[in-house]
Amino acid sequence: MGKRELKRFYLCVVDSDNKVFSVEGPMSNDESWNEAVCNAQAAGRSIHCFSVHDQPDRKVIERSYAAQTSFIAKKPGSVIIVDHTLD
């Protein structure tokens, strides 16, 4: 049996309190990001994330989400700290 290729995607991390977001990736595993988001939520932050599978261009995702929400795009890794040792 051959090795299964994991599909890569981007993850949009949204901080609703500060009206900012970042587009992370591309990645094939978002487990560490989801854990970081859950920890931030438990600490009282209004933060969530969602995956984007059908757009291969980070800048297009940033422009689209900013236009939909009026939130400000931040550089990757700036909205939440992730422990990548879980990857």
N, CA, C and O atoms as a Maestro MAE file, in Angstrom:
{
 s_m_m2io_version
 :::
 2.0.0
}

f_m_ct {
 s_m_title
 :::
 protein
 m_atom[348] {
  # First column is atom index #
  i_m_mmod_type
  r_m_x_coord
  r_m_y_coord
  r_m_z_coord
  i_m_residue_number
  s_m_chain_name
  s_m_pdb_residue_name
  s_m_pdb_atom_name
  i_m_atomic_number
  :::
  1 25 0.847 -1.180 0.000 1 A "MET " " N  " 7
  2 3 0.000 0.000 0.000 1 A "MET " " CA " 6
  3 2 0.889 1.239 0.000 1 A "MET " " C  " 6
  4 15 1.839 1.322 0.779 1 A "MET " " O  " 8
  5 25 0.588 2.198 -0.866 2 A "GLY " " N  " 7
  6 3 1.378 3.414 -0.974 2 A "GLY " " CA " 6
  7 2 1.083 4.420 0.133 2 A "GLY " " C  " 6
  8 15 0.077 4.331 0.837 2 A "GLY " " O  " 8
  9 25 1.978 5.360 0.257 3 A "LYS " " N  " 7
  10 3 1.804 6.422 1.245 3 A "LYS " " CA " 6
  11 2 0.699 7.372 0.798 3 A "LYS " " C  " 6
  12 15 0.652 7.789 -0.359 3 A "LYS " " O  " 8
  13 25 -0.187 7.707 1.729 4 A "ARG " " N  " 7
  14 3 -1.278 8.627 1.412 4 A "ARG " " CA " 6
  15 2 -0.780 10.062 1.521 4 A "ARG " " C  " 6
  16 15 -0.205 10.455 2.536 4 A "ARG " " O  " 8
  17 25 -1.005 10.835 0.474 5 A "GLU " " N  " 7
  18 3 -0.584 12.230 0.480 5 A "GLU " " CA " 6
  19 2 -1.632 13.070 1.206 5 A "GLU " " C  " 6
  20 15 -2.817 13.027 0.875 5 A "GLU " " O  " 8
  21 25 -1.178 13.832 2.200 6 A "LEU " " N  " 7
  22 3 -2.088 14.705 2.939 6 A "LEU " " CA " 6
  23 2 -2.329 15.982 2.154 6 A "LEU " " C  " 6
  24 15 -1.403 16.572 1.596 6 A "LEU " " O  " 8
  25 25 -3.564 16.389 2.121 7 A "LYS " " N  " 7
  26 3 -3.911 17.641 1.442 7 A "LYS " " CA " 6
  27 2 -3.456 18.818 2.302 7 A "LYS " " C  " 6
  28 15 -3.607 18.801 3.524 7 A "LYS " " O  " 8
  29 25 -2.909 19.823 1.663 8 A "ARG " " N  " 7
  30 3 -2.442 21.016 2.366 8 A "ARG " " CA " 6
  31 2 -3.515 22.097 2.272 8 A "ARG " " C  " 6
  32 15 -4.255 22.179 1.291 8 A "ARG " " O  " 8
  33 25 -3.582 22.914 3.304 9 A "PHE " " N  " 7
  34 3 -4.595 23.962 3.374 9 A "PHE " " CA " 6
  35 2 -4.061 25.110 4.205 9 A "PHE " " C  " 6
  36 15 -3.012 25.002 4.840 9 A "PHE " " O  " 8
  37 25 -4.787 26.199 4.194 10 A "TYR " " N  " 7
  38 3 -4.472 27.346 5.041 10 A "TYR " " CA " 6
  39 2 -5.449 27.373 6.206 10 A "TYR " " C  " 6
  40 15 -6.555 26.838 6.118 10 A "TYR " " O  " 8
  41 25 -5.033 27.998 7.294 11 A "LEU " " N  " 7
  42 3 -5.874 28.158 8.464 11 A "LEU " " CA " 6
  43 2 -5.961 29.644 8.776 11 A "LEU " " C  " 6
  44 15 -4.942 30.323 8.911 11 A "LEU " " O  " 8
  45 25 -7.171 30.134 8.887 12 A "CYS " " N  " 7
  46 3 -7.395 31.531 9.230 12 A "CYS " " CA " 6
  47 2 -7.672 31.594 10.738 12 A "CYS " " C  " 6
  48 15 -8.614 30.970 11.229 12 A "CYS " " O  " 8
  49 25 -6.850 32.347 11.462 13 A "VAL " " N  " 7
  50 3 -6.998 32.512 12.907 13 A "VAL " " CA " 6
  51 2 -7.516 33.924 13.158 13 A "VAL " " C  " 6
  52 15 -6.886 34.907 12.767 13 A "VAL " " O  " 8
  53 25 -8.674 34.014 13.816 14 A "VAL " " N  " 7
  54 3 -9.389 35.281 13.957 14 A "VAL " " CA " 6
  55 2 -9.475 35.692 15.422 14 A "VAL " " C  " 6
  56 15 -9.933 34.924 16.268 14 A "VAL " " O  " 8
  57 25 -9.031 36.907 15.708 15 A "ASP " " N  " 7
  58 3 -9.145 37.501 17.039 15 A "ASP " " CA " 6
  59 2 -10.229 38.577 16.957 15 A "ASP " " C  " 6
  60 15 -9.974 39.693 16.504 15 A "ASP " " O  " 8
  61 25 -11.438 38.232 17.398 16 A "SER " " N  " 7
  62 3 -12.578 39.142 17.273 16 A "SER " " CA " 6
  63 2 -12.475 40.328 18.221 16 A "SER " " C  " 6
  64 15 -12.999 41.400 17.918 16 A "SER " " O  " 8
  65 25 -11.810 40.161 19.366 17 A "ASP " " N  " 7
  66 3 -11.650 41.271 20.307 17 A "ASP " " CA " 6
  67 2 -10.854 42.419 19.694 17 A "ASP " " C  " 6
  68 15 -11.197 43.590 19.852 17 A "ASP " " O  " 8
  69 25 -9.780 42.054 18.988 18 A "ASN " " N  " 7
  70 3 -8.889 43.066 18.414 18 A "ASN " " CA " 6
  71 2 -9.137 43.316 16.933 18 A "ASN " " C  " 6
  72 15 -8.466 44.144 16.317 18 A "ASN " " O  " 8
  73 25 -10.102 42.600 16.362 19 A "LYS " " N  " 7
  74 3 -10.475 42.750 14.947 19 A "LYS " " CA " 6
  75 2 -9.275 42.561 14.009 19 A "LYS " " C  " 6
  76 15 -9.038 43.344 13.090 19 A "LYS " " O  " 8
  77 25 -8.527 41.473 14.290 20 A "VAL " " N  " 7
  78 3 -7.388 41.106 13.453 20 A "VAL " " CA " 6
  79 2 -7.469 39.613 13.135 20 A "VAL " " C  " 6
  80 15 -8.185 38.860 13.795 20 A "VAL " " O  " 8
  81 25 -6.725 39.207 12.119 21 A "PHE " " N  " 7
  82 3 -6.639 37.798 11.763 21 A "PHE " " CA " 6
  83 2 -5.312 37.526 11.084 21 A "PHE " " C  " 6
  84 15 -4.639 38.446 10.617 21 A "PHE " " O  " 8
  85 25 -4.942 36.261 11.033 22 A "SER " " N  " 7
  86 3 -3.754 35.861 10.277 22 A "SER " " CA " 6
  87 2 -4.089 34.606 9.492 22 A "SER " " C  " 6
  88 15 -4.935 33.805 9.891 22 A "SER " " O  " 8
  89 25 -3.416 34.458 8.382 23 A "VAL " " N  " 7
  90 3 -3.577 33.265 7.555 23 A "VAL " " CA " 6
  91 2 -2.304 32.448 7.727 23 A "VAL " " C  " 6
  92 15 -1.210 32.885 7.369 23 A "VAL " " O  " 8
  93 25 -2.471 31.252 8.282 24 A "GLU " " N  " 7
  94 3 -1.345 30.378 8.597 24 A "GLU " " CA " 6
  95 2 -1.246 29.253 7.579 24 A "GLU " " C  " 6
  96 15 -2.256 28.792 7.048 24 A "GLU " " O  " 8
  97 25 -0.032 28.821 7.315 25 A "GLY " " N  " 7
  98 3 0.157 27.683 6.426 25 A "GLY " " CA " 6
  99 2 0.885 28.061 5.164 25 A "GLY " " C  " 6
  100 15 1.490 29.129 5.075 25 A "GLY " " O  " 8
  101 25 0.824 27.176 4.186 26 A "PRO " " N  " 7
  102 3 -0.028 25.996 4.140 26 A "PRO " " CA " 6
  103 2 0.443 24.910 5.107 26 A "PRO " " C  " 6
  104 15 1.612 24.852 5.489 26 A "PRO " " O  " 8
  105 25 -0.510 24.048 5.492 27 A "MET " " N  " 7
  106 3 -0.243 22.967 6.440 27 A "MET " " CA " 6
  107 2 -1.114 21.774 6.095 27 A "MET " " C  " 6
  108 15 -2.068 21.881 5.324 27 A "MET " " O  " 8
  109 25 -0.772 20.645 6.674 28 A "SER " " N  " 7
  110 3 -1.590 19.447 6.499 28 A "SER " " CA " 6
  111 2 -2.128 18.951 7.832 28 A "SER " " C  " 6
  112 15 -2.905 17.996 7.869 28 A "SER " " O  " 8
  113 25 -1.722 19.591 8.932 29 A "ASN " " N  " 7
  114 3 -2.176 19.202 10.268 29 A "ASN " " CA " 6
  115 2 -2.352 20.481 11.093 29 A "ASN " " C  " 6
  116 15 -1.398 21.233 11.293 29 A "ASN " " O  " 8
  117 25 -3.567 20.721 11.566 30 A "ASP " " N  " 7
  118 3 -3.839 21.933 12.344 30 A "ASP " " CA " 6
  119 2 -4.062 21.647 13.832 30 A "ASP " " C  " 6
  120 15 -4.597 22.486 14.557 30 A "ASP " " O  " 8
  121 25 -3.650 20.463 14.278 31 A "GLU " " N  " 7
  122 3 -3.891 20.062 15.663 31 A "GLU " " CA " 6
  123 2 -3.295 21.050 16.670 31 A "GLU " " C  " 6
  124 15 -3.970 21.437 17.624 31 A "GLU " " O  " 8
  125 25 -2.061 21.455 16.472 32 A "SER " " N  " 7
  126 3 -1.429 22.380 17.421 32 A "SER " " CA " 6
  127 2 -2.121 23.745 17.402 32 A "SER " " C  " 6
  128 15 -2.221 24.406 18.436 32 A "SER " " O  " 8
  129 25 -2.592 24.162 16.240 33 A "TRP " " N  " 7
  130 3 -3.315 25.432 16.144 33 A "TRP " " CA " 6
  131 2 -4.650 25.359 16.875 33 A "TRP " " C  " 6
  132 15 -5.020 26.282 17.599 33 A "TRP " " O  " 8
  133 25 -5.372 24.255 16.681 34 A "ASN " " N  " 7
  134 3 -6.656 24.092 17.366 34 A "ASN " " CA " 6
  135 2 -6.486 24.067 18.885 34 A "ASN " " C  " 6
  136 15 -7.299 24.629 19.618 34 A "ASN " " O  " 8
  137 25 -5.429 23.414 19.345 35 A "GLU " " N  " 7
  138 3 -5.169 23.390 20.791 35 A "GLU " " CA " 6
  139 2 -4.873 24.799 21.314 35 A "GLU " " C  " 6
  140 15 -5.353 25.183 22.380 35 A "GLU " " O  " 8
  141 25 -4.088 25.557 20.567 36 A "ALA " " N  " 7
  142 3 -3.767 26.927 20.983 36 A "ALA " " CA " 6
  143 2 -5.018 27.800 21.010 36 A "ALA " " C  " 6
  144 15 -5.177 28.623 21.911 36 A "ALA " " O  " 8
  145 25 -5.902 27.632 20.036 37 A "VAL " " N  " 7
  146 3 -7.151 28.399 20.001 37 A "VAL " " CA " 6
  147 2 -8.030 28.026 21.200 37 A "VAL " " C  " 6
  148 15 -8.592 28.902 21.856 37 A "VAL " " O  " 8
  149 25 -8.145 26.744 21.477 38 A "CYS " " N  " 7
  150 3 -8.952 26.301 22.635 38 A "CYS " " CA " 6
  151 2 -8.381 26.850 23.941 38 A "CYS " " C  " 6
  152 15 -9.135 27.272 24.818 38 A "CYS " " O  " 8
  153 25 -7.069 26.846 24.074 39 A "ASN " " N  " 7
  154 3 -6.436 27.407 25.277 39 A "ASN " " CA " 6
  155 2 -6.706 28.899 25.401 39 A "ASN " " C  " 6
  156 15 -6.965 29.396 26.497 39 A "ASN " " O  " 8
  157 25 -6.646 29.610 24.290 40 A "ALA " " N  " 7
  158 3 -6.923 31.050 24.307 40 A "ALA " " CA " 6
  159 2 -8.390 31.314 24.668 40 A "ALA " " C  " 6
  160 15 -8.690 32.242 25.419 40 A "ALA " " O  " 8
  161 25 -9.286 30.506 24.141 41 A "GLN " " N  " 7
  162 3 -10.706 30.648 24.476 41 A "GLN " " CA " 6
  163 2 -10.932 30.385 25.961 41 A "GLN " " C  " 6
  164 15 -11.696 31.102 26.607 41 A "GLN " " O  " 8
  165 25 -10.278 29.370 26.503 42 A "ALA " " N  " 7
  166 3 -10.408 29.049 27.927 42 A "ALA " " CA " 6
  167 2 -9.884 30.183 28.802 42 A "ALA " " C  " 6
  168 15 -10.330 30.362 29.935 42 A "ALA " " O  " 8
  169 25 -8.932 30.948 28.263 43 A "ALA " " N  " 7
  170 3 -8.369 32.088 28.991 43 A "ALA " " CA " 6
  171 2 -9.201 33.353 28.804 43 A "ALA " " C  " 6
  172 15 -8.849 34.412 29.323 43 A "ALA " " O  " 8
  173 25 -10.317 33.243 28.055 44 A "GLY " " N  " 7
  174 3 -11.218 34.375 27.905 44 A "GLY " " CA " 6
  175 2 -11.099 35.160 26.612 44 A "GLY " " C  " 6
  176 15 -11.804 36.154 26.433 44 A "GLY " " O  " 8
  177 25 -10.223 34.739 25.704 45 A "ARG " " N  " 7
  178 3 -10.090 35.454 24.434 45 A "ARG " " CA " 6
  179 2 -11.213 35.058 23.478 45 A "ARG " " C  " 6
  180 15 -11.658 33.910 23.466 45 A "ARG " " O  " 8
  181 25 -11.656 36.010 22.691 46 A "SER " " N  " 7
  182 3 -12.651 35.748 21.655 46 A "SER " " CA " 6
  183 2 -11.891 35.463 20.362 46 A "SER " " C  " 6
  184 15 -11.638 36.358 19.556 46 A "SER " " O  " 8
  185 25 -11.541 34.204 20.190 47 A "ILE " " N  " 7
  186 3 -10.698 33.799 19.071 47 A "ILE " " CA " 6
  187 2 -11.256 32.507 18.485 47 A "ILE " " C  " 6
  188 15 -11.778 31.660 19.210 47 A "ILE " " O  " 8
  189 25 -11.142 32.367 17.176 48 A "HIS " " N  " 7
  190 3 -11.542 31.127 16.525 48 A "HIS " " CA " 6
  191 2 -10.708 30.939 15.264 48 A "HIS " " C  " 6
  192 15 -9.974 31.838 14.851 48 A "HIS " " O  " 8
  193 25 -10.828 29.772 14.667 49 A "CYS " " N  " 7
  194 3 -10.090 29.519 13.429 49 A "CYS " " CA " 6
  195 2 -10.956 28.698 12.479 49 A "CYS " " C  " 6
  196 15 -11.911 28.039 12.889 49 A "CYS " " O  " 8
  197 25 -10.601 28.757 11.218 50 A "PHE " " N  " 7
  198 3 -11.278 27.931 10.213 50 A "PHE " " CA " 6
  199 2 -10.301 27.638 9.088 50 A "PHE " " C  " 6
  200 15 -9.397 28.426 8.808 50 A "PHE " " O  " 8
  201 25 -10.493 26.506 8.455 51 A "SER " " N  " 7
  202 3 -9.592 26.098 7.381 51 A "SER " " CA " 6
  203 2 -10.106 26.581 6.032 51 A "SER " " C  " 6
  204 15 -11.306 26.765 5.825 51 A "SER " " O  " 8
  205 25 -9.159 26.780 5.125 52 A "VAL " " N  " 7
  206 3 -9.462 27.194 3.752 52 A "VAL " " CA " 6
  207 2 -8.768 26.190 2.840 52 A "VAL " " C  " 6
  208 15 -7.541 26.164 2.747 52 A "VAL " " O  " 8
  209 25 -9.569 25.363 2.168 53 A "HIS " " N  " 7
  210 3 -9.022 24.276 1.345 53 A "HIS " " CA " 6
  211 2 -8.998 24.588 -0.142 53 A "HIS " " C  " 6
  212 15 -8.274 23.934 -0.892 53 A "HIS " " O  " 8
  213 25 -9.757 25.553 -0.578 54 A "ASP " " N  " 7
  214 3 -9.934 25.746 -2.017 54 A "ASP " " CA " 6
  215 2 -9.220 26.967 -2.583 54 A "ASP " " C  " 6
  216 15 -9.469 27.350 -3.726 54 A "ASP " " O  " 8
  217 25 -8.339 27.581 -1.803 55 A "GLN " " N  " 7
  218 3 -7.628 28.758 -2.297 55 A "GLN " " CA " 6
  219 2 -6.140 28.602 -1.995 55 A "GLN " " C  " 6
  220 15 -5.746 28.600 -0.829 55 A "GLN " " O  " 8
  221 25 -5.311 28.472 -3.026 56 A "PRO " " N  " 7
  222 3 -3.881 28.250 -2.803 56 A "PRO " " CA " 6
  223 2 -3.059 29.525 -2.587 56 A "PRO " " C  " 6
  224 15 -1.842 29.445 -2.418 56 A "PRO " " O  " 8
  225 25 -3.697 30.692 -2.589 57 A "ASP " " N  " 7
  226 3 -2.969 31.962 -2.486 57 A "ASP " " CA " 6
  227 2 -3.315 32.693 -1.185 57 A "ASP " " C  " 6
  228 15 -4.444 33.148 -1.004 57 A "ASP " " O  " 8
  229 25 -2.336 32.800 -0.283 58 A "ARG " " N  " 7
  230 3 -2.532 33.457 1.017 58 A "ARG " " CA " 6
  231 2 -3.067 34.887 0.859 58 A "ARG " " C  " 6
  232 15 -3.970 35.292 1.591 58 A "ARG " " O  " 8
  233 25 -2.529 35.633 -0.070 59 A "LYS " " N  " 7
  234 3 -2.935 37.038 -0.245 59 A "LYS " " CA " 6
  235 2 -4.404 37.155 -0.653 59 A "LYS " " C  " 6
  236 15 -5.092 38.081 -0.224 59 A "LYS " " O  " 8
  237 25 -4.884 36.235 -1.469 60 A "VAL " " N  " 7
  238 3 -6.291 36.236 -1.871 60 A "VAL " " CA " 6
  239 2 -7.178 35.966 -0.655 60 A "VAL " " C  " 6
  240 15 -8.218 36.605 -0.491 60 A "VAL " " O  " 8
  241 25 -6.773 35.028 0.191 61 A "ILE " " N  " 7
  242 3 -7.529 34.733 1.409 61 A "ILE " " CA " 6
  243 2 -7.558 35.962 2.312 61 A "ILE " " C  " 6
  244 15 -8.606 36.318 2.851 61 A "ILE " " O  " 8
  245 25 -6.409 36.606 2.476 62 A "GLU " " N  " 7
  246 3 -6.341 37.802 3.329 62 A "GLU " " CA " 6
  247 2 -7.252 38.910 2.810 62 A "GLU " " C  " 6
  248 15 -8.022 39.498 3.569 62 A "GLU " " O  " 8
  249 25 -7.158 39.189 1.515 63 A "ARG " " N  " 7
  250 3 -7.995 40.262 0.936 63 A "ARG " " CA " 6
  251 2 -9.475 39.944 1.065 63 A "ARG " " C  " 6
  252 15 -10.275 40.820 1.394 63 A "ARG " " O  " 8
  253 25 -9.839 38.703 0.809 64 A "SER " " N  " 7
  254 3 -11.237 38.304 0.861 64 A "SER " " CA " 6
  255 2 -11.803 38.412 2.276 64 A "SER " " C  " 6
  256 15 -12.888 38.960 2.469 64 A "SER " " O  " 8
  257 25 -11.074 37.891 3.267 65 A "TYR " " N  " 7
  258 3 -11.589 37.938 4.637 65 A "TYR " " CA " 6
  259 2 -11.621 39.373 5.160 65 A "TYR " " C  " 6
  260 15 -12.558 39.756 5.860 65 A "TYR " " O  " 8
  261 25 -10.619 40.156 4.831 66 A "ALA " " N  " 7
  262 3 -10.597 41.560 5.253 66 A "ALA " " CA " 6
  263 2 -11.784 42.318 4.653 66 A "ALA " " C  " 6
  264 15 -12.402 43.136 5.334 66 A "ALA " " O  " 8
  265 25 -12.101 42.053 3.397 67 A "ALA " " N  " 7
  266 3 -13.232 42.721 2.742 67 A "ALA " " CA " 6
  267 2 -14.559 42.304 3.373 67 A "ALA " " C  " 6
  268 15 -15.465 43.126 3.509 67 A "ALA " " O  " 8
  269 25 -14.679 41.034 3.760 68 A "GLN " " N  " 7
  270 3 -15.917 40.533 4.357 68 A "GLN " " CA " 6
  271 2 -16.141 41.055 5.769 68 A "GLN " " C  " 6
  272 15 -17.282 41.245 6.189 68 A "GLN " " O  " 8
  273 25 -15.050 41.289 6.509 69 A "THR " " N  " 7
  274 3 -15.169 41.575 7.944 69 A "THR " " CA " 6
  275 2 -14.673 42.945 8.378 69 A "THR " " C  " 6
  276 15 -15.034 43.414 9.457 69 A "THR " " O  " 8
  277 25 -13.863 43.590 7.570 70 A "SER " " N  " 7
  278 3 -13.159 44.832 7.929 70 A "SER " " CA " 6
  279 2 -12.103 44.598 9.013 70 A "SER " " C  " 6
  280 15 -11.613 45.552 9.617 70 A "SER " " O  " 8
  281 25 -11.750 43.320 9.264 71 A "PHE " " N  " 7
  282 3 -10.654 43.012 10.187 71 A "PHE " " CA " 6
  283 2 -9.330 43.250 9.469 71 A "PHE " " C  " 6
  284 15 -9.282 43.272 8.239 71 A "PHE " " O  " 8
  285 25 -8.266 43.426 10.231 72 A "ILE " " N  " 7
  286 3 -6.943 43.708 9.678 72 A "ILE " " CA " 6
  287 2 -6.114 42.427 9.642 72 A "ILE " " C  " 6
  288 15 -6.027 41.696 10.629 72 A "ILE " " O  " 8
  289 25 -5.509 42.171 8.484 73 A "ALA " " N  " 7
  290 3 -4.636 41.001 8.338 73 A "ALA " " CA " 6
  291 2 -3.299 41.292 9.010 73 A "ALA " " C  " 6
  292 15 -2.704 42.350 8.805 73 A "ALA " " O  " 8
  293 25 -2.842 40.346 9.807 74 A "LYS " " N  " 7
  294 3 -1.534 40.418 10.463 74 A "LYS " " CA " 6
  295 2 -0.638 39.343 9.872 74 A "LYS " " C  " 6
  296 15 -1.120 38.411 9.228 74 A "LYS " " O  " 8
  297 25 0.666 39.470 10.090 75 A "LYS " " N  " 7
  298 3 1.565 38.462 9.537 75 A "LYS " " CA " 6
  299 2 1.360 37.117 10.244 75 A "LYS " " C  " 6
  300 15 0.945 37.077 11.402 75 A "LYS " " O  " 8
  301 25 1.653 36.022 9.542 76 A "PRO " " N  " 7
  302 3 1.467 34.698 10.128 76 A "PRO " " CA " 6
  303 2 2.198 34.571 11.475 76 A "PRO " " C  " 6
  304 15 3.310 35.069 11.646 76 A "PRO " " O  " 8
  305 25 1.550 33.901 12.405 77 A "GLY " " N  " 7
  306 3 2.133 33.675 13.718 77 A "GLY " " CA " 6
  307 2 1.970 34.804 14.703 77 A "GLY " " C  " 6
  308 15 2.466 34.717 15.826 77 A "GLY " " O  " 8
  309 25 1.279 35.873 14.308 78 A "SER " " N  " 7
  310 3 1.198 37.042 15.189 78 A "SER " " CA " 6
  311 2 -0.093 37.122 16.002 78 A "SER " " C  " 6
  312 15 -0.159 37.893 16.960 78 A "SER " " O  " 8
  313 25 -1.107 36.358 15.653 79 A "VAL " " N  " 7
  314 3 -2.393 36.432 16.383 79 A "VAL " " CA " 6
  315 2 -2.374 35.522 17.605 79 A "VAL " " C  " 6
  316 15 -2.960 35.846 18.638 79 A "VAL " " O  " 8
  317 25 -1.702 34.389 17.484 80 A "ILE " " N  " 7
  318 3 -1.659 33.421 18.586 80 A "ILE " " CA " 6
  319 2 -0.325 32.676 18.556 80 A "ILE " " C  " 6
  320 15 0.244 32.437 17.491 80 A "ILE " " O  " 8
  321 25 0.157 32.318 19.732 81 A "ILE " " N  " 7
  322 3 1.403 31.552 19.848 81 A "ILE " " CA " 6
  323 2 1.049 30.063 19.840 81 A "ILE " " C  " 6
  324 15 0.149 29.621 20.554 81 A "ILE " " O  " 8
  325 25 1.771 29.304 19.020 82 A "VAL " " N  " 7
  326 3 1.498 27.875 18.875 82 A "VAL " " CA " 6
  327 2 2.746 27.085 19.266 82 A "VAL " " C  " 6
  328 15 3.865 27.431 18.888 82 A "VAL " " O  " 8
  329 25 2.526 26.016 20.033 83 A "ASP " " N  " 7
  330 3 3.593 25.099 20.406 83 A "ASP " " CA " 6
  331 2 3.700 24.040 19.303 83 A "ASP " " C  " 6
  332 15 2.915 23.092 19.265 83 A "ASP " " O  " 8
  333 25 4.672 24.211 18.412 84 A "HIS " " N  " 7
  334 3 4.819 23.290 17.276 84 A "HIS " " CA " 6
  335 2 5.479 21.987 17.651 84 A "HIS " " C  " 6
  336 15 5.678 21.143 16.777 84 A "HIS " " O  " 8
  337 25 5.830 21.777 18.914 85 A "THR " " N  " 7
  338 3 6.392 20.499 19.320 85 A "THR " " CA " 6
  339 2 5.322 19.416 19.285 85 A "THR " " C  " 6
  340 15 5.638 18.228 19.341 85 A "THR " " O  " 8
  341 25 4.037 19.826 19.193 86 A "LEU " " N  " 7
  342 3 2.953 18.850 19.090 86 A "LEU " " CA " 6
  343 2 2.808 18.286 17.692 86 A "LEU " " C  " 6
  344 15 2.190 17.239 17.501 86 A "LEU " " O  " 8
  345 25 3.375 18.973 16.717 87 A "ASP " " N  " 7
  346 3 3.225 18.546 15.303 87 A "ASP " " CA " 6
  347 2 3.924 17.241 15.038 87 A "ASP " " C  " 6
  348 15 3.898 16.744 13.912 87 A "ASP " " O  " 8
  :::
 }
 m_bond[347] {
  # First column is bond index #
  i_m_from
  i_m_to
  i_m_order
  :::
  1 1 2 1
  2 2 3 1
  3 3 4 2
  4 3 5 1
  5 5 6 1
  6 6 7 1
  7 7 8 2
  8 7 9 1
  9 9 10 1
  10 10 11 1
  11 11 12 2
  12 11 13 1
  13 13 14 1
  14 14 15 1
  15 15 16 2
  16 15 17 1
  17 17 18 1
  18 18 19 1
  19 19 20 2
  20 19 21 1
  21 21 22 1
  22 22 23 1
  23 23 24 2
  24 23 25 1
  25 25 26 1
  26 26 27 1
  27 27 28 2
  28 27 29 1
  29 29 30 1
  30 30 31 1
  31 31 32 2
  32 31 33 1
  33 33 34 1
  34 34 35 1
  35 35 36 2
  36 35 37 1
  37 37 38 1
  38 38 39 1
  39 39 40 2
  40 39 41 1
  41 41 42 1
  42 42 43 1
  43 43 44 2
  44 43 45 1
  45 45 46 1
  46 46 47 1
  47 47 48 2
  48 47 49 1
  49 49 50 1
  50 50 51 1
  51 51 52 2
  52 51 53 1
  53 53 54 1
  54 54 55 1
  55 55 56 2
  56 55 57 1
  57 57 58 1
  58 58 59 1
  59 59 60 2
  60 59 61 1
  61 61 62 1
  62 62 63 1
  63 63 64 2
  64 63 65 1
  65 65 66 1
  66 66 67 1
  67 67 68 2
  68 67 69 1
  69 69 70 1
  70 70 71 1
  71 71 72 2
  72 71 73 1
  73 73 74 1
  74 74 75 1
  75 75 76 2
  76 75 77 1
  77 77 78 1
  78 78 79 1
  79 79 80 2
  80 79 81 1
  81 81 82 1
  82 82 83 1
  83 83 84 2
  84 83 85 1
  85 85 86 1
  86 86 87 1
  87 87 88 2
  88 87 89 1
  89 89 90 1
  90 90 91 1
  91 91 92 2
  92 91 93 1
  93 93 94 1
  94 94 95 1
  95 95 96 2
  96 95 97 1
  97 97 98 1
  98 98 99 1
  99 99 100 2
  100 99 101 1
  101 101 102 1
  102 102 103 1
  103 103 104 2
  104 103 105 1
  105 105 106 1
  106 106 107 1
  107 107 108 2
  108 107 109 1
  109 109 110 1
  110 110 111 1
  111 111 112 2
  112 111 113 1
  113 113 114 1
  114 114 115 1
  115 115 116 2
  116 115 117 1
  117 117 118 1
  118 118 119 1
  119 119 120 2
  120 119 121 1
  121 121 122 1
  122 122 123 1
  123 123 124 2
  124 123 125 1
  125 125 126 1
  126 126 127 1
  127 127 128 2
  128 127 129 1
  129 129 130 1
  130 130 131 1
  131 131 132 2
  132 131 133 1
  133 133 134 1
  134 134 135 1
  135 135 136 2
  136 135 137 1
  137 137 138 1
  138 138 139 1
  139 139 140 2
  140 139 141 1
  141 141 142 1
  142 142 143 1
  143 143 144 2
  144 143 145 1
  145 145 146 1
  146 146 147 1
  147 147 148 2
  148 147 149 1
  149 149 150 1
  150 150 151 1
  151 151 152 2
  152 151 153 1
  153 153 154 1
  154 154 155 1
  155 155 156 2
  156 155 157 1
  157 157 158 1
  158 158 159 1
  159 159 160 2
  160 159 161 1
  161 161 162 1
  162 162 163 1
  163 163 164 2
  164 163 165 1
  165 165 166 1
  166 166 167 1
  167 167 168 2
  168 167 169 1
  169 169 170 1
  170 170 171 1
  171 171 172 2
  172 171 173 1
  173 173 174 1
  174 174 175 1
  175 175 176 2
  176 175 177 1
  177 177 178 1
  178 178 179 1
  179 179 180 2
  180 179 181 1
  181 181 182 1
  182 182 183 1
  183 183 184 2
  184 183 185 1
  185 185 186 1
  186 186 187 1
  187 187 188 2
  188 187 189 1
  189 189 190 1
  190 190 191 1
  191 191 192 2
  192 191 193 1
  193 193 194 1
  194 194 195 1
  195 195 196 2
  196 195 197 1
  197 197 198 1
  198 198 199 1
  199 199 200 2
  200 199 201 1
  201 201 202 1
  202 202 203 1
  203 203 204 2
  204 203 205 1
  205 205 206 1
  206 206 207 1
  207 207 208 2
  208 207 209 1
  209 209 210 1
  210 210 211 1
  211 211 212 2
  212 211 213 1
  213 213 214 1
  214 214 215 1
  215 215 216 2
  216 215 217 1
  217 217 218 1
  218 218 219 1
  219 219 220 2
  220 219 221 1
  221 221 222 1
  222 222 223 1
  223 223 224 2
  224 223 225 1
  225 225 226 1
  226 226 227 1
  227 227 228 2
  228 227 229 1
  229 229 230 1
  230 230 231 1
  231 231 232 2
  232 231 233 1
  233 233 234 1
  234 234 235 1
  235 235 236 2
  236 235 237 1
  237 237 238 1
  238 238 239 1
  239 239 240 2
  240 239 241 1
  241 241 242 1
  242 242 243 1
  243 243 244 2
  244 243 245 1
  245 245 246 1
  246 246 247 1
  247 247 248 2
  248 247 249 1
  249 249 250 1
  250 250 251 1
  251 251 252 2
  252 251 253 1
  253 253 254 1
  254 254 255 1
  255 255 256 2
  256 255 257 1
  257 257 258 1
  258 258 259 1
  259 259 260 2
  260 259 261 1
  261 261 262 1
  262 262 263 1
  263 263 264 2
  264 263 265 1
  265 265 266 1
  266 266 267 1
  267 267 268 2
  268 267 269 1
  269 269 270 1
  270 270 271 1
  271 271 272 2
  272 271 273 1
  273 273 274 1
  274 274 275 1
  275 275 276 2
  276 275 277 1
  277 277 278 1
  278 278 279 1
  279 279 280 2
  280 279 281 1
  281 281 282 1
  282 282 283 1
  283 283 284 2
  284 283 285 1
  285 285 286 1
  286 286 287 1
  287 287 288 2
  288 287 289 1
  289 289 290 1
  290 290 291 1
  291 291 292 2
  292 291 293 1
  293 293 294 1
  294 294 295 1
  295 295 296 2
  296 295 297 1
  297 297 298 1
  298 298 299 1
  299 299 300 2
  300 299 301 1
  301 301 302 1
  302 302 303 1
  303 303 304 2
  304 303 305 1
  305 305 306 1
  306 306 307 1
  307 307 308 2
  308 307 309 1
  309 309 310 1
  310 310 311 1
  311 311 312 2
  312 311 313 1
  313 313 314 1
  314 314 315 1
  315 315 316 2
  316 315 317 1
  317 317 318 1
  318 318 319 1
  319 319 320 2
  320 319 321 1
  321 321 322 1
  322 322 323 1
  323 323 324 2
  324 323 325 1
  325 325 326 1
  326 326 327 1
  327 327 328 2
  328 327 329 1
  329 329 330 1
  330 330 331 1
  331 331 332 2
  332 331 333 1
  333 333 334 1
  334 334 335 1
  335 335 336 2
  336 335 337 1
  337 337 338 1
  338 338 339 1
  339 339 340 2
  340 339 341 1
  341 341 342 1
  342 342 343 1
  343 343 344 2
  344 343 345 1
  345 345 346 1
  346 346 347 1
  347 347 348 2
  :::
 }
}
